[in-house]
């Protein structure tokens, strides 16, 4: 999609961080994360790329030091102690809570619609956070996602769990103002 000159973006391979794409491919292979997607030319190539990124929970961005296009899977595979720690003495100028940080909009159930390529039928799987449902007095606050490229119920359930974890209750938003060190 990025390098094909006839139907893709036509980018030069030298502008892409190939090792990041190889690492992402290896990780997705290990996760048994395959997709069954068809690109309709009525949708733009950028829409198709974003659709794939949404399915696999990834981002493509220009690397800050090299400007090479890099892909990064959004996973919890980092070491917390390796992350930089910023305080008011080394970069933080101000912190304020965002007005949109309400937990009432958090979902305690995610429904994922996927397409079974064998039967060519749409199917739905659910993931629920039972503790969040109980703390809401039994009320279910549900959200639906459509991932038509997921070919199996097992993978759709894993993606539903991923999306449910990403939308966990109790997440608060803050606006952080930092100096150049940040």
N, C-alpha and C positions, 0 to 999 in steps of 0.2 A: 504493500500500500504506500509506503514512503518512497521507494526508489524506482518503481516501474514508470517508465517515461511515456507509455501509451495510455494507461488508464489510472495510474497512481499520481502521486505528487511529483515524481520525477526528480527527487533529490539525489545528489551525489552521495555514494556510499561513504565517502570521506567525511561527511557531515554527521555521521551516525556513530554513536558509541556501541559498536558491535558486541563488545564483551558484556555490556549490560543486558542486551537482548538475549545473548546466549545464556547468561545466568538466569534471566527470567524464564526462558524456555525450559531450562533444566529444573527449576523450582516447580513450574507448572506440571512438568512430566512426573516429578516425584509426588506431587499432590494428586496425580491422576485427573488433571483438570483439562479435559478436551472440550472443544466446542464444535458445534455443527451449525455453521452459519453460511448463509448465501448473501452476497452483496447484490442488491438491485441497483442498477445504475440510476434509477430515479432519485435515490438518496445519494447525497454527495459523499465523496471519499472520507471527508472529515467526520461525517455522521457515522459512517461505518467504523472508522477507527475508534471513535468515542464509545460506540456500542461494545466493541471488543474490550476496551479498557474498563467499562462499567461491569462487564461480565467477570473479568479476572481481578477486579479491584487493583488497578494500576494507574500510573500517571506517566506521561511523556513530557519531558521538559528539557530545555537547553541547560547543560551543565554549566555551573557558574564559572569555573576556571577555564574550560576548554571550548565552551559554546556548542559542544557536540550534543545531538539529541540523545537523550538517555531515557530508558524505561525503568521504572521502579515499582515493584509490587508492594502494595500496602499490606504489610504483615506485621505481626508483633515479634519479629525476629531480631530485635536490637537489644543491646545490653544497656540497661538504664544508667549504669555507672559510667559508660562511655559518652553519654550525652553531656553537652556543655551546660554548666549551671550558671545562670545569670542572677545577679543580685543588684541592689541599688548602688553598690560600690564598683560594679564592673559592667554597667551598660543599661540597666533598667532606669528609666526616667519617671515613668508613671504607670500605674495599673488601675483600671476601672472596670467594673462589671458591666457587661453588655446588657442592654435593656431587653434583648431577645433571649435571655437565658432562663427560660421557664422549663421545668421538667414536666409540666402538664401535657406538652406536645409529644413527649416521648412515647414510642409505641411499645407495647408489651406482646405484640403478635405481628409477625411478618408472614404474608402469604406470597409465595413465589410461583408464578405461572411459567411453565417451560413447555417445550414442544418435543414430544416423543417422535424421533425420526423413523422408527420402525412402523408405528401405527399411524403416523402423521396426525396425531391428535394432541390438543392442548391438555395439560394436566396441571394440577395445583398441589403444592405441598405447603405445610405450615410449620412455623417454629414459634414457640411461646416461651416467655419468661414467666414461669409460674409464681415466683416470688413477687414480681412486679404486679401481676394480676391480683394476687392476694392482698398486697399493700394498697391496691386501688379499690379494695372492697369487692373484688370479683368482676370489676368492669374490665372489658377487653377493649383496648385502643389498638385497632388493627391498621396495617398498611399493606398495600399490594405492590409488588414489583413484577415486572415482566422481563424474563431473560429467555428469549426464544432460542438462543443458541445452546442452552444446556440440554444435553441429550438423555440424561438419566435422572431418575428420582433421587438416587443417592447424592449425586452432585448438586441437584436443586436443593436438597435438604441442607447440605453443607453451606451453600450460598445463603440460604435463609437464616441459618444460625449465624453466619458471618455478619449479615446485615442487621440482625437483631442485636448482636454484641456491639456493633458500631452505633447503634441508636439506644444505648443503655440509659436507664433513668439516672438522674443525679448529675448529668453532665452540665457544667456551667460554662458560660462563655465570658471571656475577659478581653478587654482591649489593652494591649501592652505597647507602650511607647518606649523605644530604645534609642541609644546613640549608635554611632557607627560600629562600635565593638560588637553589638548584637547583630 
